Amino acid sequence: MKLLFIALSLTIAASLRVIGNRLVDDFNNTVKLTGVNIPGSELNCVLGEGVFSRSVPSAEELAERYNAVRIPLNEHCWLGINQVAIGGEAYRAEVERFVDSMLDQGLIVVLDLLWSLKGPAQARF
């Protein structure tokens, strides 16, 4: 099962909710998410290439064009298991720092547990 976690700044979190198939604000206006995917955090940690790609735009740059950001995650990197190159606390701290920078700019952050795998093999797909 694929899990999605949405992180919202406190001001946005209080004003968004789902009605039927719509995301709405406190005045029942439909909210349209315009977002971008930030690739790399699902594989770079396995390969030892950091957590996020070096070419990721800053939170300020993203906030100029979008209101939402999707971050794919890797279960093994999150847990620091199966000999991933960057995992556990180091991975989680970098994800948290990145998410905080996005939230500080008022962006909605979708954390997507993209890769997971049962057993001793590394989650790479």
Secondary structure, 3 states (H helix, E strand, C coil): CCEEEEECCHHHHCCCEEECCEEECCCCCECCCCEEECCCCCCHHHHCCCCCCCCCCCHHHHHHHCCEEEEEEEHHHHHCCCCCCCCCHHHHHHHHHHHHHHHHCCCEEEEEEEECCCCCCCCCC
